[in-house]
Amino acid sequence: MTKTISQSIKLTHEDDQWVAVDDETGIASQGDTRKEALLNLDEALELTWKARESKSEAK
């Protein structure tokens, strides 16, 4: 499932790691490269959305 939303992401380089943080949710991820950090953030956000959807469907 692909979701399209408008979001702001902060991308920083700390201690030889790239860190990507979604400003809206506060969810963060990291990687050795900018691309890896962003891909990991995408995965973390998708898993969060799926968990929230499952939780709301269970109600």
C-alpha positions as CSV (number, residue, x, y, z in Angstrom):
1,M,0.0,0.0,0.0
2,T,1.4,3.4,-1.0
3,K,0.3,6.6,0.8
4,T,0.9,10.0,-0.5
5,I,1.0,12.7,2.1
6,S,2.7,16.1,2.6
7,Q,5.4,15.9,5.2
8,S,8.5,17.7,6.4
9,I,11.6,15.6,7.1
10,K,14.7,16.7,8.9
11,L,17.9,15.1,7.6
12,T,21.1,15.4,9.6
13,H,24.6,13.8,9.7
14,E,25.7,12.8,13.2
15,D,28.7,10.6,14.2
16,D,29.1,9.0,10.7
17,Q,25.4,8.3,10.4
18,W,22.6,10.0,8.6
19,V,19.5,10.6,10.7
20,A,16.0,11.2,9.1
21,V,13.2,12.5,11.3
22,D,9.6,13.0,10.3
23,D,8.6,16.3,11.9
24,E,4.9,15.4,12.1
25,T,5.2,12.1,13.9
26,G,8.6,12.3,15.5
27,I,9.5,9.0,14.0
28,A,13.2,8.7,13.3
29,S,15.6,6.4,11.4
30,Q,19.2,6.3,10.5
31,G,21.5,4.8,7.9
32,D,25.1,4.9,6.6
33,T,24.0,7.1,3.6
34,R,21.3,9.7,3.1
35,K,19.4,7.3,0.8
36,E,19.5,4.5,3.4
37,A,18.3,6.8,6.2
38,L,15.3,7.9,4.0
39,L,14.5,4.4,2.9
40,N,14.6,3.2,6.6
41,L,12.3,6.1,7.6
42,D,9.9,5.2,4.8
43,E,9.8,1.7,6.2
44,A,9.3,2.8,9.8
45,L,6.4,5.2,8.8
46,E,4.7,2.5,6.7
47,L,4.9,0.0,9.6
48,T,3.5,2.6,11.9
49,W,0.6,3.4,9.6
50,K,-0.2,-0.4,9.2
51,A,-0.1,-0.8,13.0
52,R,-2.5,2.1,13.5
53,E,-4.8,0.8,10.8
54,S,-4.9,-2.6,12.4
55,K,-5.5,-1.1,15.8
56,S,-8.4,1.0,14.5
57,E,-10.0,-2.0,12.7
58,A,-9.9,-4.1,15.8
59,K,-12.1,-1.6,17.7
